[in-house]
C-alpha cells in the first residue's frame, strides 16, 4: 500500500518525488561530512585509530532505516510502550558517529541487501532517455508532438533527475542491521525522549492542540554538590519565591499526593503506600518541578504532556500536573539519565539552564529545560518516512528546499507550456491546457510565499486571530486547484488522441535505423 501511494504521487505530482529525492540526497551528503569529520578527529587523537568506512551509499543506507535498535528484551523491563523496534534516522546516525558507536559496514554488505545494482539503474535510465531523444528528434524534423508525449517528456525529465540523485541509494532494504550492546538501551531512551515520535497531542488552550516531544515537557535536575543528609527536605527559600520544589533523596521517590496526603515511595517494581506495595500505572498529582528520583526529571506545570484533561490555571491557584507514572516511563527516565551522564557534551547542546537552586541540607542543583527551538529533530522512529521531514539532516537555510521545489515546479510547468501552440482538437481544450500550465508554473512562487506568511504569523500573533482562518481557506483552495489542473493535463493528453493530424503518425527517418530497448 505504501508503494502504491508513491506510484500515484509519481503519476500526478512527479516534482514532489524529485523534491523528496533531492532532500534525501542532501541529507546523505551532510551525514557523510559529519562521519568524515569525526573520522579525522579520531585520527588526530590517535594515528592508529580504526576509522569507520563510510560513503554516500552508507549514508543512504543509514537514513532509510538500515540501522535499528530492538527495545524488546525478555530479560529487561520495557522502557517504551509496546517495545517497538526503533530505526535510527540520519540525525541518529550522526549522533552515533559523534560518540564512536557507528558500526563499521563494508559497501559490499549494503549492496548485497539492495534489490538493484548500477547496471539495472543504467538500463532504466537508457530506456527512459530514448523518449527524450525521440521528442527532440521530432522537433528538429518539424513533426508535430502529441500532448501525451509532452506529458511523458516532463515525467521522464523528472525521473532522470530522481535517478541521478538516488544513484547511490540502495533499493528496498527490508531487514536492517540491529545494533547490540548494553549502551543501546540508554541511548535509545534518550533519543526517543528528544524525538518527535515521543510526542503526544497536547491541549494548550480551548480548541488548540500541538505536539511536543517528551523532553520539552519536563525539567532536568543535575546535582552539583552532594547534600550532607539523604533525608527528604525542601528548599524553602526557593519555594517561597516560586522556584520548583526540590527533594534530596537518592534512591527512592518520596511524594505526598495532594488528593490523599499519603506519602508515596517509588521502588524498583511499584509504589509503596503505608507499607503496602502497589503496581505502577498509578495516577497522582505532582506539584510543579517536583523531582522524580532517581531519574532527575520533573514535570513542568506549563506543559500538558502528562495531563489527562485541560486544566485552566490562574495566578491565584498553585499549578499542578496530573502525572501518569508507569513502569516504562520510569525505566526510560533511568536509562536517559545514565545516557546524559555518559555523553554530557552531546545533550548539553539542546539544554538551556533555568536556574541553580540549593537545598537546606547543602545540596546544589542545576535546573535545565530543553526548549522546542533546540529539540526539533528525530533521532529514532518506529517507522522511517520517505517524505522529507525531521528524520533528515537539514540545513539552517530552509529556503533552499523551498527554492529547489519551486524550480522543479517551474521545470514541469514550463515543459507543458512549450506545447502552447500545438494542435488541440478544440479551442476549449487549448484554453484549459494553457490555463493549467500558467497556474502550475506560477504556483512555484506560492511555496516560498507560504513560508514567508508563516513567519509573519509566528512573529505577529495578532494576525493569527484575524487572518489565519481566511489564509487557511486560501491555502486549501490553492492546493485543490493545483491538483485539479494536474489532473486536467493528464486527462487532456489522453483525450487528444481522438482526433490527431496525419503528421502525428510520421516518424523521423534516422530513428528507423537505431534500435532501442
Backbone torsions as a table, in degrees:
resi	resn	phi	psi	omega
1	UNK	NA	-38.2	-179.8
2	UNK	-64.2	-42.5	178.9
3	UNK	-67.7	-35.4	179.8
4	UNK	-63.6	-37.3	178.0
5	UNK	-62.9	-40.2	180.0
6	UNK	-72.6	-27.7	174.5
7	UNK	-64.9	-45.7	177.3
8	UNK	-63.3	-39.8	179.0
9	UNK	-64.0	-37.9	178.1
10	UNK	-70.2	-28.9	-180.0
11	UNK	-73.1	-40.0	-171.6
12	UNK	-108.4	-24.6	179.4
13	UNK	-135.6	68.4	-176.0
14	UNK	-63.3	-32.8	-178.0
15	UNK	-66.2	-25.3	176.8
16	UNK	-71.2	-34.5	175.9
17	UNK	-67.3	-39.4	177.1
18	UNK	-64.2	-41.0	177.2
19	UNK	-61.7	-39.3	177.1
20	UNK	-63.8	-45.3	179.1
21	UNK	-61.8	-41.6	179.6
22	UNK	-64.9	-42.5	-180.0
23	UNK	-63.1	-42.0	178.9
24	UNK	-67.8	-37.8	178.9
25	UNK	-66.1	-42.7	178.4
26	UNK	-64.7	-40.5	178.0
27	UNK	-64.8	-40.0	178.6
28	UNK	-64.1	-39.3	177.6
29	UNK	-63.7	-43.1	180.0
30	UNK	-65.9	-38.3	178.0
31	UNK	-64.6	-40.3	177.8
32	UNK	-62.2	-39.5	177.8
33	UNK	-65.3	-38.2	179.0
34	UNK	-64.1	-45.9	-179.5
35	UNK	-64.5	-43.2	178.2
36	UNK	-61.5	-37.0	179.8
37	UNK	-62.3	-47.1	-178.6
38	UNK	-73.9	-26.9	173.1
39	UNK	-64.4	-42.8	178.1
40	UNK	-64.4	-38.3	178.8
41	UNK	-65.5	-38.2	178.3
42	UNK	-65.8	-38.2	179.6
43	UNK	-67.6	-36.7	178.2
44	UNK	-65.6	-38.9	179.7
45	UNK	-73.0	-37.7	-178.6
46	UNK	-145.4	115.3	-177.0
47	UNK	-62.7	-32.2	-178.0
48	UNK	-90.1	8.3	-178.2
49	UNK	-67.1	142.2	178.5
50	UNK	-85.6	119.5	179.5
51	UNK	-94.6	161.0	-178.8
52	UNK	-85.7	129.4	174.3
53	UNK	-68.9	125.6	-174.7
54	UNK	-147.4	141.7	178.6
55	UNK	-147.0	-179.5	178.4
56	UNK	-63.8	-31.6	176.4
57	UNK	-63.5	-41.2	177.4
58	UNK	-61.9	-41.0	-179.2
59	UNK	-64.1	-45.0	176.6
60	UNK	-61.0	-42.8	-179.7
61	UNK	-60.8	-41.9	-177.6
62	UNK	-69.3	-43.2	-173.7
63	UNK	-82.8	-8.8	176.9
64	UNK	-97.8	12.3	177.1
65	UNK	95.9	24.3	-179.5
66	UNK	-76.0	-18.3	178.3
67	UNK	-116.6	138.9	-176.4
68	UNK	-146.7	163.1	175.9
69	UNK	-129.1	128.3	176.7
70	UNK	-84.9	118.0	179.5
71	UNK	-88.4	-11.3	-179.5
72	UNK	-90.9	118.3	179.5
73	UNK	-136.6	116.1	-177.8
74	UNK	-59.0	-25.5	-176.4
75	UNK	-91.8	-7.3	-178.0
76	UNK	-123.8	148.5	177.4
77	UNK	-69.1	150.7	-179.5
78	UNK	-70.0	141.8	176.6
79	UNK	-119.8	-2.1	172.6
80	UNK	-135.6	138.6	-178.0
81	UNK	-57.0	130.8	-179.8
82	UNK	69.0	-2.3	175.6
83	UNK	47.9	60.8	179.6
84	UNK	-77.8	162.7	171.7
85	UNK	-74.6	129.6	-178.3
86	UNK	-104.6	125.9	179.0
87	UNK	-93.2	138.8	178.8
88	UNK	-79.6	129.0	177.8
89	UNK	-88.1	-177.8	178.0
90	UNK	-62.6	-40.9	177.0
91	UNK	-65.3	-37.5	177.1
92	UNK	-66.7	-38.6	177.6
93	UNK	-64.7	-38.2	177.0
94	UNK	-63.5	-36.9	177.5
95	UNK	-68.8	-38.9	176.3
96	UNK	-60.7	-39.2	178.1
97	UNK	-64.8	-36.9	-177.7
98	UNK	-68.1	-36.1	-178.2
99	UNK	-95.5	4.5	176.4
100	UNK	76.1	27.4	-178.7
101	UNK	-110.5	10.1	-179.0
102	UNK	-74.3	128.0	-178.3
103	UNK	-68.0	146.3	179.7
104	UNK	-91.4	99.4	-177.7
105	UNK	-109.1	142.9	175.5
106	UNK	-83.6	153.8	179.0
107	UNK	-65.9	-31.6	178.4
108	UNK	-64.9	-35.2	178.2
109	UNK	-60.9	-42.8	-179.3
110	UNK	-71.7	-42.7	-180.0
111	UNK	-64.2	-29.6	178.1
112	UNK	-68.4	-30.1	177.9
113	UNK	-79.6	-21.4	-177.9
114	UNK	-71.9	146.6	-179.0
115	UNK	-92.7	4.9	178.1
116	UNK	-152.3	142.1	178.3
117	UNK	-108.4	-174.1	-178.1
118	UNK	-63.2	-34.0	-179.9
119	UNK	-64.9	-45.2	179.8
120	UNK	-62.1	-41.1	179.1
121	UNK	-67.2	-37.7	-179.9
122	UNK	-65.9	-38.3	178.4
123	UNK	-64.7	-40.8	179.4
124	UNK	-64.9	-42.0	179.2
125	UNK	-64.4	-41.0	179.6
126	UNK	-63.9	-43.1	-179.6
127	UNK	-65.3	-42.0	-179.6
128	UNK	-69.5	-32.9	-178.3
129	UNK	-69.1	-20.9	-178.3
130	UNK	-63.0	-36.0	179.1
131	UNK	-64.4	-39.1	178.4
132	UNK	-62.1	-42.0	178.9
133	UNK	-62.6	-42.9	-178.9
134	UNK	-64.9	-42.9	-178.8
135	UNK	-66.1	-42.7	177.4
136	UNK	-64.5	-38.2	178.3
137	UNK	-64.0	-39.8	178.4
138	UNK	-66.9	-36.6	179.1
139	UNK	-67.4	-38.5	178.3
140	UNK	-66.8	-38.6	179.2
141	UNK	-79.2	1.1	179.3
142	UNK	59.6	39.6	174.2
143	UNK	-100.1	146.0	-178.8
144	UNK	-66.7	151.7	-179.7
145	UNK	-117.6	131.7	-179.8
146	UNK	-70.7	157.2	177.9
147	UNK	-65.3	-31.6	177.5
148	UNK	-66.7	-36.3	176.3
149	UNK	-66.6	-37.5	177.2
150	UNK	-64.2	-45.4	179.7
151	UNK	-64.0	-43.0	178.7
152	UNK	-67.2	-36.8	177.6
153	UNK	-57.8	-43.5	179.1
154	UNK	-63.7	-41.0	179.2
155	UNK	-66.6	-37.7	-179.6
156	UNK	-67.7	-41.0	178.0
157	UNK	-59.9	-44.9	177.8
158	UNK	-64.2	-38.6	180.0
159	UNK	-65.4	-39.1	178.9
160	UNK	-64.8	-42.2	177.0
161	UNK	-61.5	-41.8	-179.2
162	UNK	-64.1	-42.2	-179.6
163	UNK	-66.7	-36.5	177.7
164	UNK	-65.1	-42.6	-179.7
165	UNK	-68.8	-32.1	-178.1
166	UNK	-99.8	16.6	-175.5
167	UNK	-59.3	-39.7	-177.5
168	UNK	-92.1	3.5	-178.2
169	UNK	-86.2	127.2	175.5
170	UNK	-64.7	153.0	-176.5
171	UNK	-104.6	125.3	169.1
172	UNK	55.9	58.7	173.7
173	UNK	-76.9	116.0	-174.6
174	UNK	-98.7	-32.8	-178.1
175	UNK	-119.1	118.9	-176.6
176	UNK	-81.9	171.7	171.6
177	UNK	-88.2	117.5	-177.6
178	UNK	-86.1	122.6	178.8
179	UNK	-77.6	140.4	-176.9
180	UNK	-127.6	154.8	-179.9
181	UNK	135.5	158.5	179.7
182	UNK	-65.1	-27.1	-177.3
183	UNK	-71.3	-18.9	-174.0
184	UNK	-67.4	-37.0	-176.5
185	UNK	-67.2	-47.6	-178.6
186	UNK	-66.9	-40.1	179.2
187	UNK	-67.3	-40.9	178.9
188	UNK	-64.3	-38.7	178.7
189	UNK	-62.5	-44.4	179.5
190	UNK	-66.5	-45.2	-179.7
191	UNK	-64.5	-35.0	178.5
192	UNK	-64.0	-42.5	-179.0
193	UNK	-65.5	-28.7	-179.7
194	UNK	-88.2	-11.6	-173.3
195	UNK	-92.7	157.8	178.8
196	UNK	-66.4	-18.5	179.9
197	UNK	-65.1	-23.0	178.3
198	UNK	-83.2	0.2	-176.1
199	UNK	-67.3	145.1	169.7
200	UNK	-127.6	146.2	-179.8
201	UNK	-66.4	119.6	-177.1
202	UNK	-114.3	137.4	178.5
203	UNK	-92.8	109.8	-178.3
204	UNK	-97.3	1.5	178.6
205	UNK	177.5	169.9	179.0
206	UNK	-60.4	114.9	178.8
207	UNK	79.2	5.8	-177.8
208	UNK	-124.4	118.9	-179.4
209	UNK	-127.0	146.3	178.0
210	UNK	-139.4	169.5	178.0
211	UNK	-115.6	127.6	177.8
212	UNK	-128.2	142.6	172.1
213	UNK	-64.1	159.4	-176.9
214	UNK	-61.1	-36.6	-174.7
215	UNK	-64.3	-25.2	179.6
216	UNK	-76.6	-13.9	-175.1
217	UNK	-97.7	2.2	-176.7
218	UNK	-132.3	160.5	172.5
219	UNK	-102.0	150.9	179.7
220	UNK	-115.5	128.9	-179.3
221	UNK	-110.1	123.4	177.1
222	UNK	-114.8	127.2	-176.8
223	UNK	-80.3	124.2	179.1
224	UNK	-96.7	-45.6	-179.5
225	UNK	-122.2	128.7	-179.9
226	UNK	-68.2	130.2	178.5
227	UNK	-69.1	156.1	-178.3
228	UNK	-73.0	-30.4	-179.6
229	UNK	-121.1	160.2	-179.2
230	UNK	-105.1	4.1	179.2
231	UNK	-76.7	165.1	-177.4
232	UNK	-80.0	126.4	176.0
233	UNK	-137.8	169.1	178.1
234	UNK	-124.7	155.3	176.8
235	UNK	-89.3	93.5	-172.5
236	UNK	-63.0	-40.2	-179.0
237	UNK	-64.0	-42.3	179.3
238	UNK	-66.9	-40.9	-178.1
239	UNK	-65.9	-39.2	-179.6
240	UNK	-67.1	-29.6	-179.9
241	UNK	-89.9	8.7	178.0
242	UNK	89.9	4.9	179.0
243	UNK	-76.5	162.0	-178.0
244	UNK	-61.2	144.9	175.0
245	UNK	-71.7	136.1	-173.4
246	UNK	-125.6	138.4	175.0
247	UNK	-111.1	156.1	-178.8
248	UNK	-125.9	45.7	175.1
249	UNK	-96.2	147.5	-174.6
250	UNK	-97.2	-43.9	-168.0
251	UNK	-108.1	-27.1	-176.3
252	UNK	-128.2	160.1	177.4
253	UNK	-96.7	123.9	177.5
254	UNK	-116.2	111.6	-178.9
255	UNK	-125.2	157.5	171.7
256	UNK	-116.9	112.3	-178.2
257	UNK	-65.0	131.3	-177.1
258	UNK	-64.1	-36.3	-174.3
259	UNK	-74.4	-32.2	-174.3
260	UNK	-116.3	-23.5	-177.0
261	UNK	73.9	14.8	-177.9
262	UNK	-94.0	128.8	176.2
263	UNK	-61.4	136.8	-178.2
264	UNK	-125.2	129.1	175.0
265	UNK	-115.1	146.8	177.4
266	UNK	-110.0	117.7	176.6
267	UNK	-99.8	-160.1	-177.2
268	UNK	-74.4	-28.3	-173.9
269	UNK	-128.8	13.5	176.7
270	UNK	160.8	-172.6	179.7
271	UNK	-91.3	154.3	175.8
272	UNK	-125.3	110.5	-179.0
273	UNK	-118.2	114.7	-178.0
274	UNK	54.7	39.2	177.9
275	UNK	80.7	-2.5	-179.2
276	UNK	-103.0	124.5	-178.4
277	UNK	-80.1	132.5	178.0
278	UNK	-125.3	149.0	-179.8
279	UNK	-70.8	172.8	177.7
280	UNK	-71.8	-167.4	-175.8
281	UNK	64.8	33.5	176.6
282	UNK	-95.2	142.3	-179.7
283	UNK	-102.4	134.6	174.2
284	UNK	-156.4	161.0	-179.4
285	UNK	-87.0	135.9	178.8
286	UNK	-121.7	124.5	177.3
287	UNK	-62.8	162.8	-179.5
288	UNK	-57.5	129.0	173.8
289	UNK	75.3	6.1	179.0
290	UNK	-65.7	123.7	-174.6
291	UNK	-75.9	138.9	175.0
292	UNK	-103.4	103.1	-178.9
293	UNK	-90.2	149.8	1.5
294	UNK	-90.4	34.0	-169.6
295	UNK	-92.0	-26.0	177.4
296	UNK	79.1	13.4	-179.2
297	UNK	-120.1	156.9	178.6
298	UNK	-148.9	141.2	-178.7
299	UNK	-74.0	146.4	174.4
300	UNK	-86.5	140.1	175.4
301	UNK	-73.7	-23.5	-179.1
302	UNK	-79.1	-9.4	-177.6
303	UNK	-103.6	151.2	-178.8
304	UNK	-111.4	16.5	-175.3
305	UNK	-62.8	-38.1	-175.7
306	UNK	-101.1	1.1	-176.8
307	UNK	-83.2	145.7	178.2
308	UNK	-95.0	-12.2	177.6
309	UNK	-153.1	162.1	178.8
310	UNK	-75.7	127.6	-178.7
311	UNK	-117.8	117.1	179.1
312	UNK	-76.4	117.8	-178.1
313	UNK	-99.4	147.0	176.3
314	UNK	-135.9	165.1	-176.6
315	UNK	-72.6	-9.3	179.7
316	UNK	-93.2	-4.3	-178.3
317	UNK	-119.1	147.4	177.3
318	UNK	-74.8	125.0	-179.6
319	UNK	-62.7	141.8	176.5
320	UNK	-144.5	155.5	-178.4
321	UNK	-124.2	126.8	174.8
322	UNK	-81.6	103.1	-168.7
323	UNK	-104.4	134.7	173.9
324	UNK	-98.6	110.7	179.5
325	UNK	-103.3	111.7	178.5
326	UNK	-118.0	165.0	-178.4
327	UNK	-60.8	-46.0	177.1
328	UNK	-58.4	-36.3	179.3
329	UNK	-64.4	-45.9	-179.6
330	UNK	-64.8	-43.0	179.5
331	UNK	-64.6	-37.2	179.1
332	UNK	-65.1	-42.5	-179.8
333	UNK	-67.4	-36.5	176.8
334	UNK	-62.2	-48.1	-179.3
335	UNK	-65.4	-40.6	-179.1
336	UNK	-64.6	-40.5	177.5
337	UNK	-60.5	-40.5	177.1
338	UNK	-61.8	-41.4	179.8
339	UNK	-68.7	-37.8	178.2
340	UNK	-61.1	-39.7	-179.7
341	UNK	-73.0	-32.2	-177.1
342	UNK	-77.1	-35.8	-179.2
343	UNK	-128.3	65.1	-177.3
344	UNK	-66.0	-29.9	-176.9
345	UNK	-67.3	-22.5	-179.6
346	UNK	-80.7	-51.2	-173.2
347	UNK	-77.8	-19.2	179.9
348	UNK	-66.2	-23.1	-179.7
349	UNK	-70.2	-20.0	177.5
350	UNK	-95.9	-3.7	-171.8
351	UNK	-94.2	147.0	173.1
352	UNK	-131.1	117.7	-176.8
353	UNK	-68.9	131.8	179.5
354	UNK	-95.2	-50.0	-177.5
355	UNK	-167.9	168.7	172.2
356	UNK	-120.1	123.3	-178.1
357	UNK	-119.7	161.0	-177.9
358	UNK	-136.4	133.2	-179.8
359	UNK	-87.6	169.0	-177.1
360	UNK	-70.3	-17.3	178.7
361	UNK	-92.6	9.9	174.3
362	UNK	95.2	0.7	179.7
363	UNK	-76.9	136.1	178.6
364	UNK	-112.7	135.6	-174.9
365	UNK	-134.6	139.4	173.8
366	UNK	-100.3	121.2	179.9
367	UNK	-96.3	124.8	-177.6
368	UNK	-131.2	157.7	173.5
369	UNK	-132.9	165.9	-178.3
370	UNK	-124.1	91.4	-173.6
371	UNK	-70.3	161.6	-175.7
372	UNK	-65.1	-31.1	-178.9
373	UNK	-63.1	-29.4	-179.6
374	UNK	-93.6	-26.4	-177.3
375	UNK	-103.6	75.5	-176.0
376	UNK	-127.1	31.0	-178.3
377	UNK	-128.6	162.5	172.9
378	UNK	-111.2	124.9	179.1
379	UNK	-102.2	-33.4	175.8
380	UNK	-135.9	156.1	-179.9
381	UNK	-158.3	135.9	177.4
382	UNK	-69.7	-12.8	179.7
383	UNK	-148.9	113.9	-180.0
384	UNK	-73.5	129.4	-179.8
385	UNK	-91.3	138.9	174.8
386	UNK	-74.7	-34.5	-177.9
387	UNK	-69.2	133.2	-177.2
388	UNK	-61.4	130.4	-179.1
389	UNK	-155.3	-144.5	-177.3
390	UNK	-72.9	-11.9	178.8
391	UNK	-69.3	-32.2	-173.4
392	UNK	-86.6	158.0	175.2
393	UNK	-84.0	110.7	-175.5
394	UNK	-105.5	163.0	178.4
395	UNK	-86.1	155.5	175.9
396	UNK	-67.8	-25.3	178.3
397	UNK	-88.9	87.3	-174.5
398	UNK	-69.8	-18.2	-178.5
399	UNK	-68.2	-17.8	176.9
400	UNK	-60.5	-43.5	179.8
401	UNK	-65.2	-43.9	178.8
402	UNK	-62.3	-40.2	-179.0
403	UNK	-66.2	-42.5	179.5
404	UNK	-64.7	-41.6	178.4
405	UNK	-63.0	-38.9	177.7
406	UNK	-63.7	-38.6	178.1
407	UNK	-64.5	-41.4	178.3
408	UNK	-61.3	-42.6	178.4
409	UNK	-64.3	-40.3	178.4
410	UNK	-63.6	-41.4	179.2
411	UNK	-63.0	-46.4	-178.5
412	UNK	-64.1	-48.3	180.0
413	UNK	-68.5	-34.2	179.8
414	UNK	-66.6	-36.4	178.2
415	UNK	-64.3	-41.7	178.0
416	UNK	-70.2	-32.1	178.4
417	UNK	-69.0	-19.4	177.5
418	UNK	-64.5	-20.8	177.6
419	UNK	-91.0	28.8	-175.9
420	UNK	-58.1	-43.9	-176.6
421	UNK	-107.3	18.8	177.6
422	UNK	-71.8	173.1	-178.5
423	UNK	-73.4	133.7	173.9
424	UNK	-128.5	141.0	179.9
425	UNK	-61.4	-27.7	-179.8
426	UNK	-146.2	161.4	179.3
427	UNK	-70.2	-28.9	178.6
428	UNK	-65.4	-43.8	179.5
429	UNK	-65.5	-37.0	177.4
430	UNK	-64.3	-40.8	179.2
431	UNK	-65.1	-44.6	-179.8
432	UNK	-64.2	-39.9	179.1
433	UNK	-63.2	-46.1	179.9
434	UNK	-64.0	-43.3	179.6
435	UNK	-63.0	-40.5	179.6
436	UNK	-64.5	-44.0	-178.9
437	UNK	-67.2	-36.9	178.1
438	UNK	-64.1	-46.9	-177.4
439	UNK	-65.4	-43.9	-178.0
440	UNK	-65.1	-43.8	180.0
441	UNK	-66.6	-41.8	-179.2
442	UNK	-70.9	-24.4	-178.8
443	UNK	-67.5	-13.5	176.5
444	UNK	-60.6	-27.4	179.0
445	UNK	-77.8	-22.9	-174.8
446	UNK	-69.7	-32.1	-175.9
447	UNK	-68.9	-49.1	173.6
448	UNK	-63.3	-33.9	178.7
449	UNK	-65.3	-37.8	178.0
450	UNK	-63.0	-39.1	177.4
451	UNK	-63.0	-39.9	178.8
452	UNK	-65.8	-40.9	-179.8
453	UNK	-65.5	-38.8	177.8
454	UNK	-60.8	-40.1	177.3
455	UNK	-63.3	-38.8	178.2
456	UNK	-65.1	-39.8	178.8
457	UNK	-65.2	-37.1	179.2
458	UNK	-71.1	-32.9	-177.6
459	UNK	-80.4	-40.4	-177.9
460	UNK	-113.2	97.4	-175.4
461	UNK	-63.5	-27.1	-177.4
462	UNK	-65.4	-26.4	178.5
463	UNK	-67.2	-26.6	179.6
464	UNK	-61.6	-41.3	-177.3
465	UNK	-72.1	-35.1	-173.2
466	UNK	-89.8	-50.0	-169.2
467	UNK	-104.4	-19.2	-174.3
468	UNK	-58.5	-44.5	178.2
469	UNK	-60.2	-42.0	179.9
470	UNK	-70.3	-38.4	179.5
471	UNK	-66.8	-34.7	176.9
472	UNK	-62.8	-41.0	178.3
473	UNK	-64.3	-43.9	179.3
474	UNK	-62.9	-40.6	179.7
475	UNK	-64.1	-43.3	179.2
476	UNK	-63.8	-43.3	179.1
477	UNK	-63.5	-39.8	179.3
478	UNK	-61.6	-41.5	178.8
479	UNK	-67.8	-41.6	179.7
480	UNK	-62.3	-44.9	178.7
481	UNK	-63.6	-38.9	179.7
482	UNK	-61.7	-44.6	179.1
483	UNK	-64.7	-42.8	-179.6
484	UNK	-62.6	-44.0	-179.9
485	UNK	-67.1	-32.8	175.3
486	UNK	-65.1	-41.9	177.4
487	UNK	-64.8	-38.2	177.8
488	UNK	-59.7	-43.0	-178.9
489	UNK	-62.4	-44.0	-180.0
490	UNK	-67.9	-42.7	-179.6
491	UNK	-64.5	-44.2	179.2
492	UNK	-63.9	-32.3	179.4
493	UNK	-62.5	-34.6	179.5
494	UNK	-87.0	-37.0	-179.3
495	UNK	-63.9	-31.8	-176.8
496	UNK	-64.3	-14.0	-179.6
497	UNK	-71.5	-11.7	-178.3
498	UNK	-70.6	-20.8	-179.0
499	UNK	-148.3	89.5	-179.9
500	UNK	-106.1	142.6	175.1
501	UNK	-68.5	160.0	-175.7
502	UNK	-62.6	-32.0	-177.0
503	UNK	-68.3	-17.1	178.8
504	UNK	-63.5	-26.9	-175.8
505	UNK	-87.3	-4.5	178.4
506	UNK	-83.3	150.0	179.0
507	UNK	-124.5	149.2	176.3
508	UNK	-61.8	143.5	-176.5
509	UNK	-63.3	-38.0	-175.6
510	UNK	-63.7	-29.8	-177.9
511	UNK	-70.1	-18.7	179.5
512	UNK	-75.0	-16.5	-177.7
513	UNK	-100.3	0.0	-179.7
514	UNK	-114.4	132.0	176.5
515	UNK	-89.5	148.5	178.6
516	UNK	-144.9	162.9	-178.0
517	UNK	-82.0	NA	NA
